[in-house]
Amino acid sequence: MTEFHNLATDFFEVQAQYWQAADAGQPTGGLFQQLTLLGRRLLTVLGRPGGATPGPVKASDVAGILLDVHGRELTTHPSGARTYRQVEELWAAAEEFTSHATPDQLRNFLAGKAQYELQEGRASEALALVDRATHLPDGPALPPPSPYGDLRVLHAEVLHRLHDQETVLEVLAPLETELAALLPDGPIDETDPEAMRLLSARSGHGDDGPATAARLLQASTVYMRLLDVKAGALRDTGRPEAAERAFVRCMPLYTASGLTEVGLLQRARCALDRDAVAEAHRLLELAAPLFDGADAGDRTSMRAHLRLVRGAAYCRLRAEAARLGNGDGWWKESLRWCDRGERCTADHPDDLLAAGLHAERARAHRATGDQTGAVRAYRQMALALDRVLRVPLGHRFDTLHLRFHQPLFKEVQAFAEETGDAQLCAVVTDLLKARAFSARLSLLRSEAWRTPAASADTTGRDVRNGPDHGAFTEVSRRLASAERRGAWKEADRLRVERAGLLTKIRAIDPRWRLIRDDPPFDLDRLSHFLAAYGTAATGGNPGPCVALSLYERPDSVLAVLATPDGGLHMGTRRLDNRVLSALEAHQRELQEGPALLDFWGHRGIGLADLIPPAFADKIADSGTCLLAPHGRLHTLPWTVARHHGHHVIRRTAIGIVPNLSCVPLLDHRPAGRVRATLLGVTRQPEGKELPEAGRAVRSLAEYLGAHRLREDPITGHHATVATLRDLLNSGPPDRSITDVLHIVTHGLAAPGAPFDAGVQLIDGVLEAGEVLMSRMCFQEVLLTACSTGLRATADHSGGHGALEFPAPLTPRPLELAGDVANALVHAFHEAGAAFVLASPFPMRSRLATHHCAEWIVHRCHGSAPLEAARRAAVALLDEDDSPEQTDKWAGITAYGAR
């Protein structure tokens, strides 16, 4: 008892000393270490077996104090003063005490941590923390005032940073109604004597008067944050006048908090959005004293913190106002503000603000004719914007991020085309395409999460065993049951619920924080890959390997061609009316049917009609072409593409990749013998027999022999969803063997539901969503199934579900931006396959199985995957290369880079 009493006394004395030093702006590091050590010892005493809690001190009291000081130690240090790993270590140290905290204490700690991550520009991590805080059980009926207010406001702030402004307004609407009922005159203006008199009078009513007044002040703080976030959402949805009215309403509150400049900057932004440059200048001049160096010695106050975190925003607005004012020599003033802004981002890194400053610098350089300076600034801008959303957060957030920044990307792309800068064009074109997919591959194919720096909860096993995954499995089971019973309304509801769960699982996946600074496009890395292509792995097609990235526009195609000598070439091909009509007809037929699937043969179109002729010649003379299509070009049958009337595949192997940055990440160097697993679905769930699948599997099994089979062929009643699920979770690949998975069945497309495309098994459908979460041993996959390469271009459910808050009652369909890699093919890539053979549209099963049999024969004889696909296609062309015949198998496409 004496030990406990002494520890408790020392602990609370050091706590008092700590906060006295903190309030005085003195160093607190030593006191923080003492407090942590004493708290840890105190918790040990309190947690001894069989001992009742002595005295009035509880473990939660100690834990709450320790969590508060850990949060303060991190958030009061200048941004960048600690490395990312040091930040993670400090948060991890605080986690030691969370098991002793009450739900309210833990909720406040997580909210503070989320606020910090949001301030540091890590919205994805803030998203996961808000989700974790939301899942905590409710506290007592009258919880103590929280310094972070209502979680819905923090949720809205995260969504605002992720550009989901429509959902921001929907999340805030019910909270605003609650607050308006509590505070009908709006937030309390603490500089208004009458408002404070009324509050004081209320605090004197009864025993609960002071608590009521405290809750009203807290509600007022939440209300002010709500109005600020709402105004920002209105501004970013193209309503600057409404946003400015909201900010004007907040001005007395900004002033009361001593942070008038917050409102001035917000209003200046709105003024620039509506081209009121003079008004913006006036507002910025009013804010100037804070940002132009007054009180530079003040480093601890809220105003000093505002100067630190918003200094770059002030400079960016100044630079933009100078440009829009278009005065004499405006570029000099703009560059001066850009220089100042970059010093601000050095003190407080913020990639989004840095991108804006780089864009303004590029525009100023362009005005002076300094193309070199403009290229350098635009490239820095592109890299900064890539870091803003470096991890995939689901179709909705990825799409909204791209939509918001697309004007900047298009500006850079046009400048690169105008100046002939192929490398800048390649960088920004990759960002306009399936960038998040590259990030996922970079993690999957790295050993980062196996290193000591990765915490236990970042392993693939723990990620897949969380509560959301359990809920996903349960919803999948109920969905299958509803479909078997023909309860289609229930099935539709469960499908939307499951898609939301999957979106959330992927958005808050803790492994994403292991992805750091992987460059979006590295020419040296790509050139090295192309140069070593022929010698890095045996069995490839002789001849050089080139990589081609395409970007479709309404009347042209922008092409970037990388060659093994380190060359990077850019060109634009204008599409004549004949080609445009052919593309439109092809798309229409794919949707409505019947389709002439050999686009090239039936339409008389050649490769040089879509890309610069010199590029077409280069591809036709190469041994391998790694092709990254875009837009409608994804649905073209590239395997039967023609050049000067001849099939390109006869000489050149063609592999489809999502973008150029994916190429090295999809590298696959076949090692050891080929070992196959064969799965054939001989009967559909509704009872229709599929005898071709059984015959194909038996024939291939006889050819391969037992020594080349991983297990007995899977057919009949064994070809179930559970069996395929087990195969997909078969673990990491065996480095000494190349495992191949061959699935013969029907494929199901879902152009309006990205996670719902799948393959039929005897007892149901296994969909892309489940494949995405798998980690399999198979490095090569053959999908003898229709439409498994078809990309979804929209999400009719709106793509919601990344957090626990409900989706809108009437979700609006979300047209996906960019080139989201969301086909079943890409799900298999993410599950571990480097090579996939599939088709974006229907094909005849006999010819498809023939093609796969040819592929397996060549693969077993030592051909690399792309070369085996080329030889299999040539064998079918040798039999009959008429468009009427190639229609039946034209969609068979090789996806991969080796």
N, C-alpha and C positions, 0 to 999 in steps of 0.2 A: 504493500500500500504506500510505503514511504517512497519507493522508487517511482511509482506512478505519479504521486503528488509532486515530487521534485521535477520529473520530466514535464508534467503539464504546466507547472509554474514557469519553467525555463522556456517552454514552447510559446506560451502566450506573451511572455516578456519579449522574446525575440520577434514575435509577430508585430507587437506594438512598435518596436524599434525599426522594423522593416518598413512599415507604412509611414512612420515619421520621416525616415530617410527618403522614401519615395515622394512624399508630399513636398519635401524641401528640394527635390531635384538632385539629391546626392546619390553616389553609387550604392547599389544594393546587392551586388554580386556575392559578397562575403556573407551578409545576413541571409540571403536566399539559400546558400549552401548550409548554413547552420540550421535554418528553419526546416529544410528538407530532411536533414539528418535527425533532428529531434522528432519531427513528425513520424518518420519511419520507425524510430524506436518506440514511440508512443503507441503506434498502431500495433506493433509487435506485442507489447504488454497487454493491450486491450483484446488482442486476438488469441491469447493463451487458452488452451482447452480447459474447460471447467470453471473458468473464472468469470464471475459476473462483472458487468461494467461498473468500475468503481466511480462513485461520485456522479456529478452532473455532466461530465464530459463524455460524449459518444464518439465512436469512430467516424461517423459522418461529419461531426464538427471539425475534426482534424482534417479529414479528406477535403472538405469544402474549402478550408483555408489554403491547403497545399495546391489545389487545382487553381484557385484564384491567383496565387503568386506565380505559378508556372505560366499561366496565361499572360500575366502582366510582364514577366521577365522577357518574354518573346516579343510581345506587341510594342513595348516601349523602346526596343533597340532599332536603330536606323535600318531601313530596308537594305538588304545586301550585306549587313554586318556579319551575318552568319551564312554559311554555305547551306545548300539544300539538305545535305546529310546531317549537319548540326541541328537544323530545324527539326528534322524527323526524329533525331535522338532526344531532343528536348520534349517533344510531344509524347514520344514513347515513354520517357521517364514519368510524365504526368499520368499516363495510362495505368501505371502501377497503383494509383490511388483510387481509380474509378470504381473498383469493386466495393469500396467502403462508402461511396457517395449515395445520397438519395437521388431519386429520379430528377427532381428539380435542380439539384446541384450539377448533376451530370448533363442535364439539358442545357443549362447555362454555360457550362464548360465547352460543350460541343458547338453551341451557337457562337461563342467567342472565337473558337478555333476556326469555324466556318467564315466568320467575319474577317479574320486575319488572312485566310487563304484567298478570299475574294479580293481583299485589298492588295494582295501580292500578285493578282492576275491569274490565280489558279482556280478558275470557276468550276472545273470538273471535280476537284477535290472538295470544294465548298458544297457542291451538289450532293456528294456522298455523305458528308457530315450532317447536312440538313436532313437527309433521309434517315440517318441513324438517330438523330435527336427526335424525329417525328415518331419513331417506333417505340420510344420509351413509354412506360405506363404513366398515366396521369398522376399528378401529385395531389395534395389535399385540396379541398374545395376553395380555400382562399390562399393560394401560394404566395410566398414573399415576392415583392417586386423584382423583376428580372432586369438586369442592365441591358439586355438585348431585346426585350419586348416580345411581341408575338412572332412565333416562327413563320407565320404566313408572310410577314413583311420580309424576313430574311430570305424565304423561298422566292418571293417576287424579285428581290434584288439579284439573286443568282440567275433567275430566268431573264431578267433585264440584261445582265452581262452576256447571256447566251443568245440574245436577240429574239427571244420568244415573247414579243411584246403583246400579242393577242392573249396569250395565257396569263401574262402579268395582270392585265386588266380584269380577266375573269377571276383570278385568285384574289385580287384586292377588293372586288365589288362587295362580297358579303362582309368582309372585315370593315369596309368603309361604312356600311349600313349599321353595324354594331357600334362603331365609334361615334357616328353621327347621333345615334340615340343617346349615348352616354354624354357626349359633348356637343349639343345642338348648335353652339356658336363656333364650333371648330376648335382646333388646338388652343391651349391656354397660352396667351402672350404674357410671359413673366415680366415684361417691362410695362404692362398696363396696370396701373394701380387699382382700377376698379375690378379687373379680373382677379388680382391677387387678394383683394379685400373679400370678394365672394368666396374664394377658396379657403381663406382663413376662417371665415364664418362657418363654413361647412365643417372644417376640421375640429371646431369646438362643439359640435353636436354629438353628445353621447360618448360612450367609451370607444366606439369604433370610428369616431370622427377622424382622428389622425390617420388611421389605416385607409379610410375612404379617400382622404385628400391625397395620400401617397399613391393610391391606385389611379386617381384621376390624373396626377402628374405623369405617371408612367404611361397611361393611355394617351395623354397629350403628346408625349415623345413618340409613341408608336404612330399616332395620327400624322405627325409632321413627316416622319419617314415615309409613311404611306403616300402622302401627297407628293413628296419629292420623287419617289419611284414612279408614281402614276404619271406625273408630268413628263418624266423622261421617256416613258413608254408612248405617251401621246406624240411626243416630238419624233420618235423613231418610227412611228407609223404614218408619218407625213402630215401631222396636224400641228405645225409650229405655233399657230395662233392660240389654239386651245392649251398647248403646253405652256406658252408664255403667261397666259392668264392664271394657270395653276401656280407657276413659279412666283408671279406677283403676289398671289394670295399667301405664299409662304414667306415673303420677304420680312414681315415683322418677326416671324419666328426665327429666321436666320439671324436677324439683328439681335434678338433677345439672347440667342446662344453665343453672341459675339463673333459669328461667322457670316457676316453680311456678304462676303465675297463669294460664298457658295452660290447664293442666289444670283449675284451679278454675272458670274460665269455661265450659269444655266440660261439666263435671259439673253446673254450675248450670243450663245450658241443658237438659240431660237431666232434671234434677229438675223444672223448670217444665213440661216436656212430659208428665210423669206426675203433675202437680198436687201435687208435694211442695214447697209454697211455703216452709215453714219451713226445709227442708233447703237450698233455693236461697238463702234469706237468709243462712244460716250460711256457705255457701261464698263468697258475694259479700262478706261481711264479712272473710273471710280474705284476699280479693284486694284489699280496699279500700286498704291502705297505698300500693300502687304507683300506683293511679289517682286517689287523693285528694290528690295533690300532694307526697308525700314525694320527696325528691331531685329537685325541679323543676329544679335547675341542671344536672342530668345530661342532656346532649342527644346524646351519641355512643354510649352503651353499647347492648347488646342489650335491656336492660330499658327504656331510654328509647325505643328503637324499638318495643318491644311496647306501651308506654303510648301512643305515637302512633297505631299502626295498630289497636289493639284498644280504645282508650278509648271510642269510640262504641258498640262492642258491649257493654262493661261498663255504660254508661249505659242502653242499651236494655233490658238484662236487669233493671236496677234499676227502670226504669219499669214493665216488665211484672210484676215481682214485687210492686210496690206495688199494681197493679190487681188481680192475682189474690189478694193478701192481703185486699183489700176492707176495710181498716181505716178508721176515721173520717178523713175528709178525704184519702183515698188519692190523689185527683186532684191535690191540691196537690203531694204528693211526686212523683207521676208527671210532672207538668209541669216540676218543678224538674230532674229527671233528663233530660227531653227538651231543656231549655235547655242543660244541660251537654253533652249528646250532640251538639247542633248545633254547638257551639263545636269539638268534636272533629272533626266532618266538615268544618268550615271549614279546619282544619289538615291534615287528611288526607281528601280527598274519597272517599266510597264510597257509591255510589247505593243499593246494597242495604241497607246499614245506615241510610242516611238515610230510605229508605222505611219501615223498621220504626219509626224514631223518629217520623216523621210520623203513622203509624197509631196509635201510642200517644198522641200528642198529640190526635188527633181523638177517640179514645175518652174521654180525660179531659175534653175540651170537651163531648162529648155528655153526660157524667155531670153536668156543671154546667148543662146547658141552653143552652150557647153554640153555637147551630147555625152561626152565621157563622164562628166559629173552627174548628168541625169541618169545614165545607165547604172552608175554605182549606187545612187540613191534609190532608184527603183528596185534594184536587186536587194538592198538592205530592207526596203519596205516589204518585199515579198517574203523574205525570211522571217521578219518580225511577225507578219500576219500569220504565217504558218505556225509560229510558236503560240499564238493566241489560243488556238484550239488544236493542240498537238495530238490529242487522243480522240478516238471515236466515241461519241456520246449518243449514238442512235440516229436514225434517219432524220428525225425532226430537227434536232439541234445542229447536226452536220449541214443539213440543207439550209436552215435559217442563217447559220454563220456564213455560208457561201453566198447566199442571196444578199446579205447585208454588205459584204465586201466585194461583190461581183463588179460594181462599177469601177472600183480601183484596179481590180485584176484586168478588166477589159481595157482600161486606160493604158496600163503597162503593156499589155499584149499588142495594142495598136501602135504604141511607140516602138516596140521591138520590131514589129513588121516594117514600120516606116524607116527605121535606121538599119535594118538588116542584121540585128543582133540576135543570132540564133540561140545563144545560151540563155539570154534573158527570156526569150520566147519559150524555151523549154521549161524553165523554172516556173513561169506563171501558168503555162498550159497544164503542167502537172497539178498545180494547185486548183485549177478549174475542173479537174477530173477527180478520180477516185483517191484522193489524198489520204483519207482516214484508213483506207485499206492497207496502204503502205505501212502506216503506223502499227496496225495489228500484225502484219507479217513480220515487222522488225522485232516485235516482242516474241512472237511465236518461235522464230528461228534463232533467237539469241538465248544465251544461258543466263541472262541478267537475273531472272527470278530465282536461280539456283545459288546465287552468290550470297555470302554472309550479310551483305548490305540489305538483302531482301528480308522483310520480316515474315514470320510464319504464316500470316494471313494472306500472303501474296502468292502462295503456291497454287498450282492448278488444282490440286486435290481439294484444298480448303475452299477455294473459290466455287467449286462445283457442288460442295456439300452444304451451302448456306441455306437459310430458311426460304429464301426466294426460289431457289432451285427445287426445294421440296414442294413448294406451292406450284411451281411450273409443272412438275411431274404429276401432281394430283389433278391439276386442271386438264392436262393432256389425257389422263385416264378418263375423266368425266366427259371430255370432248369425244373421245372414241366411243364411249358408251352411248352418248346422245346420237352420234351418227349411225351407230348400229340400230338404234331404236327408231330412226327417222325423225327425231325431234330437232327439226332444222332450225327453229328459232332459238332454242336453247344452245344448239351448236354454234350458231352465229355469235351469240353473246359470249360463250366460252372462248371462242376464237379471238375475239377482241380483247378479252381479259388476259388471255395467254400472251398475245402480242405485246400488251402493256407490260406484263411481267418480264418478258424477254428484253424489252427496251430498257427497263429499269436495271435488270441484271447487268446488262452490258454498259450502261451509263455509269454505274457506281463500282464497276469491277476494280478492286484495289490494285490489280497488276498494272493498270494504265499509268500509275505514278512512277513506274520504272522506266517509262518511255521519256527520254529527255531530248537531246539535241541531234537526233538523226536528221541529216540534211534532206530537204525535199527533192533536190536533183543535184547529183554530183557527177559532173562530166568526166572527171578523171576516173572515178570508180566504174562508170559505165563503159568508158573506152577500154579500160583494163580488162573488163569482163568480155567485151567483144573481141579484143585482140587475142585473148587466151582461149577463146571459145573452142577452136578446133583441137587444141591440145589438152585442155583441162579434163576432158572426159572422152573415152573411146566410143565409137559407134555413131558419131555424128556424120552429117552430110558434108562431103568435101566442099571447100569454098568458103569465102569470108562470111561472117555473120554481121548483119546490120539491124538497127532498131529504128522503127518508124512510128512517130506519134502523130495522130490526126486530130483535128478540131473542126467540127462541122459548123458552118454558118449558114444563114438562109440561102445564099447564092454562091458559096465558095467553100473550099476546104483548105485550111491552113495545115501544112505538113512540116515536121521537123525530122530530119534523117540523121542518125548517128552512125558513123562508120568506124571500123576497127583501127584506123590510123589516127584516131583522136579527132577526126573531123566532125563538125556539126553544121548541118545545112538546113536552111529554111526556105520555104516557097509556098506560094498560094496558087491554087487551081480554081479558076472561075468555072462554074458549072453552067453549061448551056441548057437551053430549054428541054432538049431531048433527055439529058441526064436527070434534070430535076423532075421531069414527068415520070421517068422510069423509077426513081426513088419513091415518089409519091404513090405510084401504082403498086410497087412492091409492098410498101407499108399497108396500103389499103387491103391488098389481097391476104396478107398475113393475118389481119384482124377479121376480115369478112369471109375469106376463102371463096372458091378454091384458089390456090396460089401456084404461080409458076416459080418454083423455088430456086431454080438455077437462074438467078438474076442476070448473070453475065451472058450466058448462052442465049436465053430467050430475048433479052433486050438489046443484044449487040453492043454491050458496054465493055470497055477494056479498062485496065488499071490506069492507063494514062488519061482516061476521061475524068478520073476522080482525084488524081494527085499529079504534081508536075511531071511531065514526060521523062525528064532526066532521072527523077527518083524512081519511076517505074522501071526504067532500063537498069538502074543500079540493083533493084530488088531482083529482077529477072536474071541477073548475072551472079547473084549471091547464092551461097549454099543454104543459108538460113535467114529468115526475116522474122524478127520479134515485133509484132504489130500491136499498137494500142489504138483501137478505133474510138469513135466518139459519137454520141447521139444515135441517129438512125443507122449509122455505118456498122453498129454492133450487130444488126440483124442481117447483114449481107453474108452470103455463103463464101467465105474467103478461101476455103479449100479448093473451090473450082473457079477461082478468079482467073481471068485471061489477060494476056498482053500480046498484042499483035496477032490475035486469033488463037494463040496457044495457051494451054493451061500452065500457069506459073508453077504449080505444085510438081510438075514433071522434073523440074530442076531445083526448085527452092522449097525447103521445108518452112512451114509457116506456123508460128506459135503466137497465140493471142495473150496479151498481158494487159492489166488494167491501166498502167502508166509506165513511164520510163524509170521512175524511182523504184518500182517493184522488181525490175529485171534482176538485179543482183540478189534480191531477197528470195526470188523464186528459183535461184540456182539449185540444180539437182545433179549431182555427179553419181550416176548409178554405180553401186559397188556390190561385188559378189553376185551370186546367182539370183535369178528372178524366181520368186515364189508367189503363187497365185491363190486367191480365195475366190471361189465362184459361187454366186448366189443367183438363182433363177426363180422367178415367181410364175408358177404354172397355173395359178387360178386367182382371179380377182376376188375381192371381198364379196361382191354380189353374186359370185358363182361362175362367171364366164371363164372358160378354160383358155389357157395360153400355152398350147403344146410346143410352139417354137422355142420358148424359153428353156423348157426341159431338154429338148433336142440339142440346143446350142451348148448348154452347160455340159451335158454328157459327152458331146463330141470334143469339146475343149479339154475336159478331164482326161479322156482317153489319149489325146495328143500329149498333154503335159506329163502324165504319169504321176505316180504317188510321190516321187522325189521332188517334184516341182509344185506340189500342192501343200498349202499350209494346213489344210484340213479337208475332210471329205466335202464334195459339192453339196451346197445347201439348196434343196428344192422341196416341192410338195408342202406338207404341213409344217416343215421346219423353217420355211422362209417367212418368219413373222417379224413384226416390228421389234419385239424384244431381242430377237437374234441379231438384227442389223444394228440395234442400239448397242449391243455388247461388242460388236465388231468395231463400231465407231469409237468406243471407249477402250480400245485395246492397248493404249499407252504409247510411249515414244517409240520411234522406229529402231529396229536392229541395224546398227551401222554396217554389219557384214552381209546383210541380205537386203534386196529390194523387194518389198512386199507390194503386190498388186491386188486391188479389189475390183472385181468385175461384177456389175449388177445388171441383170437382164430383166426388165419389167416395163410397166407403163409409167411415164412421167406426167405430173400434173403441174400446169403453169398457173401463176396467180399474179397477173400484171398489176393488180391494184392492192396487193397485200404482200409486201416484201418477204415476210417470214413464212408464208404459207405454201410456196411451191414445194413439191416433194416427189417421192417415189412411192408407188403402190406396193404393198406387201400383201400376203394372203389374208391378213386380218385387219388391215387398215393402211394408213399412210404415215410415213415418217417424213417430216417436213424440214425445210431449211433451218428453222429456228433451233431444232434439236441438233442438227449437224453442226451448227455454229459453235455450240457449247462442248463439242466432243474433242478428244485428243486421241488420234488413232495412230497405229503403227504403219498404215499404208501410205507410201509415198507417191503411188501412181493409182489412179482410179479410172475405170472405164464405165461410163454410164450409157448402156444401150437402152435408152429411154427417151421419149420425145420431150422436147422443149425444156430440157434441164439447163440449157445455157441462156434462157430468156431472162433478161433483166426487168425488174419491176420499175416502172417510170413514175408511179404514184403510190401513196399510201392513203387509201380511202378512209381509214380510221383516224387520220390526222397525225399519226405517229406519236401519240401521247403515251404516258406511262413511266417516264423516267423518275418520277417521285410518287410518293404515296397519296398525293392529292388527286381528287377525282378528275377525270377527263370531262370535257364539255358534254352536255346532254346531247347536243347535235353537232358532232365534230365535223369540221370542214375538211374535205379531201386535201391532202398535201401533195402538190406536184414536186417531185424530188429534183433538186438542182444538181448540176454537175453530172458526173458519171458514176453514180453510186454503184459500187461493186456488190450487188445483192442477189445475183442469180444463185441457183443451187451449186453451180460450179464454184463460185467464190466461197460458199459455205464449206465445201470440201477442201478448198485451198486453206481456209482458216483452220480447219480441223487437222491439217498436217500434210495434205497432198501438195506436191510441187507440180504435178502434171495431172490433168484431167481431160479425158476425151468425152465430149458431149455435143449436143446440138441445140441451137436456139429455137428450132421449130420442128414439126413432125417429120418422121422418116419411116421408110418401110423396114419392118423388123428383119426380114430375110437378108437384105443388103447390109443393114447395120450390124447384124451378127457376123456376116461374112467379113466386113471391114475389121471388126474387133478380132476375129480369128486370125486374119492376116497380120494385124498389129502384134498379136501375141507370138506368132511364129517368128516375125522379124525381131521382136524384142528378145526372145529366147536365144536367137542366133547372134546377139551382141549389138543390135542397132540401138541407138539412144531413143528415148520416147518420141521426140519430134520426127526423127528420121524414120522410125517405124510407122508413124502416122502417114508420113509422105509416101512411103512404099506401099502401104495398104491402099491409099487413094489411087496411086498410079495403077495398081492391079485392077481396081474397079474401072478406071478409065480405059485400060487396055481391052477390057471386055466390051465396053460400049460407052463412048464418050459423047453421045448425042444428048442434048438438053432434056429430051423426054425421059432418058434413062437416069441422068445425073439428078433430075428432080427428086428421085426416090431416096437419095442419100446425101444430097448437097450440103445439108446442115451439119454433118459430122465435122467437128472442129477440134483442133488441138489447143488446149489452154495450158501454157507453161513456157519455160525459157530454156529447156535443155533437150 
